[in-house]
């Protein structure tokens, strides 16, 4: 339908937030945002590296990406959270 075609064109040309780590690594803006998040975690001593006890599994983590926009819809900041 025409609506689906328009949506497809929009998605092809629009800058979209990455859905996963691999997509984020393709853009310098998202790599910088992830670097900022890691630096913030280290500065705030939010976590520490520890040995995993025998018989236990590590928990998974997921990056979340969000464009912060101003009132005109322009991107002001790329935000990555772990």
C-alpha positions in Angstrom: 0.0 0.0 0.0 1.0 3.6 -0.3 1.4 4.1 3.4 3.8 1.1 3.7 5.8 2.4 0.7 6.1 5.8 2.4 7.1 4.2 5.7 9.7 2.1 3.9 11.2 5.2 2.2 11.3 7.1 5.5 13.1 4.3 7.2 15.7 4.0 4.4 16.6 7.7 4.6 16.0 8.5 8.3 18.7 8.5 10.9 17.5 5.9 13.3 18.8 4.9 16.8 20.8 1.7 16.6 19.0 -1.5 17.6 22.2 -3.3 18.7 25.9 -2.9 19.5 27.0 -3.8 16.0 24.8 -1.0 14.5 26.1 1.5 17.1 29.7 0.7 16.3 29.2 1.8 12.7 28.8 5.5 13.7 31.3 7.6 15.5 28.6 9.5 17.3 27.4 6.4 19.0 30.9 5.1 19.8 31.6 8.5 21.5 28.3 8.2 23.5 29.3 4.7 24.6 32.8 6.0 25.6 31.1 8.7 27.7 28.9 6.1 29.5 31.9 3.9 30.3 33.9 6.9 31.6 30.9 7.9 33.8 30.6 4.3 35.2 34.3 4.3 36.0 34.3 7.8 37.5 31.3 7.0 39.8 32.8 3.6 40.7 29.5 2.0 39.8 30.9 -1.4 39.3 34.1 -3.3 39.9 35.7 -6.3 38.1 35.4 -9.5 40.1 36.1 -13.2 39.6 33.0 -15.3 38.8 32.5 -18.0 41.5 32.5 -21.6 40.3 29.1 -22.8 39.2 27.7 -19.3 38.6 26.9 -17.5 35.3 27.5 -13.9 34.6 24.4 -11.7 34.0 24.0 -10.2 30.6 24.0 -6.5 29.8 22.4 -4.5 27.0 23.3 -1.1 25.5 20.3 1.2 25.0 20.6 4.1 22.6 18.6 7.3 22.5 18.8 10.5 20.5 18.0 13.6 22.7 16.3 16.2 20.5 15.4 19.9 21.0 12.0 21.4 20.5 12.7 21.7 16.7 13.4 18.0 16.5 17.1 18.4 16.0 19.5 16.0 17.7 21.3 17.7 20.6 22.9 14.6 22.1 23.5 11.0 21.5 22.9 9.0 24.7 24.1 5.5 25.3 23.2 3.6 28.6 24.5 0.3 29.8 
